[in-house]
Amino acid sequence: MRSRSAEPDAPLADDVEYTGVDLSDLVLDGSLAGGRVWRGRRFVDCTFHDADMRGLATEGCSFDGCRFRGTDLGDSAHRGSAFRSCTFERTTLSGATFTGCSLLGSTLLDSRVRPLTLTDCDLTLAALGGLDLRRTDLSGLRMREANLVEADLREADLRGTDLTGARLRGTRLDGADLRGARLEAGALTGARVAGATVDVETAIAFAAAHGLRIG
């Protein structure tokens, strides 16, 4: 892979690594972006503040330590791409799809994310506190040690999701489906779980965590 610290007005290209590039305020879905589909590109410590990336598709790209503030990623599609330790602040992700992607250690703040499609994705250590994820399908995802403090997950599908070590203080899980999810029942004690569906084992552990004696 070639490495480049590109100037903002130079066309981006596939299979190139970009480091420390500022792509703020640019429309990245045309000639400057090198096409609407990005393949094999790597961005390290790059800035995409207020960039227009709506409808963009990425395949096998990686973004490490990049910053997206006010960025429009609505209706974008990502397959096999990685967004590691990135920050999304006031970012639009509504209509976006992520398939086989990693958001390891990334932070989403005050962003629009509904509707959002996540399939076979890794959100380990992701910070999603306070996000509105109502009725979102999060089934089967890896969300180990994710920060979900005060996130709204009402009626979300969390079947088979790995929530080991996830922080759930104040998380709204009313009506959520948690069958088959991996999590410590004690973590649910600080969450709102009215109407949530859980496995028998989780229900018993949850009751025990609340001091009930199972006869």
C-alpha positions, -999 to 999 in steps of 0.1 A, spaced: 0 0 0 13 34 -9 15 60 18 6 97 13 0 128 33 -23 141 6 -33 177 1 -71 182 4 -74 192 -32 -57 160 -45 -80 132 -57 -81 103 -32 -73 69 -46 -79 33 -36 -52 12 -18 -35 43 -5 -27 52 31 -34 88 42 -20 102 74 -30 134 92 -51 147 62 -77 173 69 -108 166 47 -131 189 66 -159 208 47 -154 188 15 -180 169 -6 -165 134 -7 -188 117 -30 -175 130 -64 -143 135 -83 -123 147 -53 -132 115 -35 -121 94 -64 -155 78 -68 -185 69 -46 -170 35 -37 -137 35 -17 -117 2 -16 -87 -6 5 -81 29 16 -65 36 50 -69 68 69 -48 75 101 -55 105 123 -75 122 96 -102 149 101 -136 148 83 -154 176 102 -185 188 84 -177 167 53 -205 155 30 -201 117 27 -237 109 22 -243 78 1 -206 69 1 -197 32 1 -165 17 16 -151 -18 11 -122 -31 32 -112 5 43 -98 14 77 -101 46 97 -78 48 128 -81 76 153 -101 97 128 -125 125 137 -160 130 123 -178 161 137 -209 173 119 -202 148 92 -230 136 70 -227 98 66 -264 93 60 -273 64 37 -237 53 35 -228 16 32 -197 -1 47 -185 -37 41 -155 -51 59 -143 -17 69 -129 -7 103 -135 25 123 -111 20 152 -108 46 180 -127 72 159 -149 100 173 -183 107 158 -197 139 172 -230 154 160 -227 130 130 -255 119 108 -256 81 104 -293 76 97 -298 51 69 -262 38 71 -254 1 69 -223 -16 84 -217 -52 74 -187 -72 89 -173 -39 102 -154 -29 134 -161 1 155 -137 -10 182 -131 17 208 -150 44 188 -171 71 204 -205 83 192 -217 116 208 -250 134 202 -254 118 168 -284 108 147 -282 70 141 -317 59 134 -324 39 113 -291 21 115 -282 -14 102 -254 -33 118 -247 -69 108 -219 -91 122 -201 -60 136 -177 -56 165 -185 -27 189 -162 -38 216 -153 -9 239 -174 15 219 -189 45 237 -226 48 229 -238 65 260 -270 85 256 -277 74 220 -312 68 207 -311 32 195 -348 24 199 -360 -7 180 -326 -11 164 -315 -46 155 -283 -53 174 -286 -90 175 -255 -111 174 -231 -82 177 -200 -81 198 -204 -53 223 -181 -64 251 -173 -36 276 -193 -11 255 -205 20 273 -243 21 270 -249 43 300 -283 61 296 -286 49 260 -322 43 248 -325 7 237 -363 3 241 -376 -26 221 -342 -32 206 -333 -67 194 -303 -79 214 -307 -116 209 -274 -134 210 -255 -101 216 -222 -103 236 -227 -77 263 -200 -91 286 -187 -62 308 -210 -37 291 -219 -6 312 -257 -4 315 -263 22 342 -295 40 334 -299 22 300 -335 19 288 -341 -17 279 -379 -16 282 -394 -41 259 -360 -52 246 -353 -88 235 -323 -101 254 -327 -138 248 -294 -155 243 -275 -124 251 -243 -128 271 -242 -104 301 -238 -103 338 -273 -102 354 -259 -78 380 -253 -53 352 -291 -51 347 -297 -39 382 -289 -3 371 -309 -5 339 -346 0 332 -359 -34 321 -397 -33 323 -412 -57 297 -378 -69 285 -376 -106 274 -348 -127 289 -338 -163 293 -348 -182 324 -312 -183 336 -309 -146 333 -342 -140 351 -330 -162 380 -296 -145 382 -313 -111 380 -337 -119 408 -308 -132 429 -289 -100 422 -318 -81 437 -316 -102 468 -345 -126 461 -342 -162 473 -351 -188 447 -370 -216 463 
